[in-house]
């Protein structure tokens, strides 16, 4: 069982409607979970769920654009920290230059978590039958819906990283 501990939201405030959500969870002490077990525990946690646009965060059946029931540990693909950081860097400035404060927040809160992770997983775009019917129209229309799970065994922390627009 993962314990939800913290959330950081970085709103770009540059007319792009882009934002990043970081949700942190503590790994259970004394348990040796492999990476797929960690992903399964994360998906089962109620703090994994929600629309990420505010009003749908009480809905336990959705996760961003998707139905939770369509997401499994096997849905996630391992990626390198370099590839994850590169994708996010390109995504962040795809439509507009970042304000200095946003750039500082990303450099402080996002990139170090990626680079310290002992395992990085990405949720690829899932097939249409996995889509949630209402929120899929609101998230990621301009810049995409990007999700990473960062497992940092040294710190005993799992970070859910969502980068999207609404």
N, C-alpha and C positions, 0 to 999 in steps of 0.2 A: 504494500500500500504506500503510495506516494503522499506526502503531506504538502499541500499548497501553502506557500509562504509569502509570495510577493508578486506584484504586478507593476510593470513600468510601461507607460504609453508615451510614445513620441509622435506628436502630431506635427506634420510638416508646415502647416500654416503658410503655404505658398501658392494657394489656389489650385493645387493638384488633388486635394482630398486624400493624399497618401498618409499613411500612418504605420507605425510598427508597434506591436504589442509583444511584450516579453512577460511570460508567466513562469515563475520559478516554483519548483517542487523539491523537497528534500527526499533523497533516497532513504529507504528504511535502514537504520543502523543494524549491523550484524547479519543482514541477509545478503546472500550472494545471488543477485539476479543477473541473468545475462541480458544483453541489449534488447532482445525481442521481448523478454519478460518486462523490462522497463517500459517499452513502448505499449505493451498490453495494459500495464498498470496506469500509464498516462491516459490512454483512451478511456479507461473505465472511470477516471476521476471526473467528478462533476465540473471542476474548473477547466477541463479541457473543452467543455461544451459551450455553445452560445453562438450568437450571430457575429460578434465582434463589431457591431454597429450600435450597440446599446440596448435597443428595445427588445431584442430577441435573446438576451443573455439568460433569461430564466427558462428557456426551452431546452430541456435535456435531450431532445431528439436531433438537434442540429449542431454542426460544427462548421461555422463559416458558410461556405457554398454547398456543403455536403450533409447528407444524412449520416449520423454517427454510426448507425448499423452497417454502413458500407465501408467503414474504415477499420482495418485490422493492422496488427503489427507488420504483417507481410506487405501491406500497402506502401510502406516506407522503403526508400532506397538509400543505401549508404553513399555519402558524398564526401569529398575532401573539404577541409576547412577553407582551403584556398578557393575552391570552386564556389562554395557557399558565400564567402565574402565577396568574391568577384560578381556573382549574380546580384547580390544586394546592393553593391556599389553602383552597378550599372542601372538597376531598377530605381534606386533613390534619385538619380539625376537624369532619368530618361526623358522627362518632360520639362524639367525646370531646374535651375541651379538651386542648390540647397541654401537656405538661410544659415548664417554662421552658427547660431544657437542650435539648430537641428544637426548640423554637421558635428558639432562638439558633442552633443548627446549621443549620436550614433557611434562616434569614435570612443566615447567613454563607456557606453552601456551595451553596445551590440558587438562590435568587432572583437573586443577582448574575450567575451563569452564564447564566441565561435572558435577563436584560436586556442583557448584553454581546454576546450572540450576533448575528451578522449574518444568520443564517437559523435559523428554528425549524420543525421538522417534527414532526407527531404521527402515530403509527401508530393508526389507528382500529380498533375492534373488527372482527376479520376474520370471514368466514363460517364456519359449522361445519366445512366440509371442510378448513379450515386448522388446526383445533384439534389439539393434541397430546392423546392420549387419557388419559394418566396425570396430568400436572401441571395440566391445565386445571381439574381438580377441586380443586386445592389453592390456586391463586392467585386473588386478587381476588374471592373469594366474597362478602365483606361490603362491600367498598368499591371494587371494580373493579381492572382492570389498566390502568395508564396509562403510555404510553411516548412520550418526546420525544427528538428528536435536535437538539442545539444545535451549530451550526457557528459558530465564532468565528474568522474569518479574521485578525483583528488579532493574536490570540494564537497562531494556527496550531494550534488545538485543536478537536477534536470531542468532545462529551460525550453519552453515552448516559444518559438519565435514566429510570429505572423507578420508579414509585410504585404500590405494591400492598399486599396483605395475604396472609398464608398461614394 
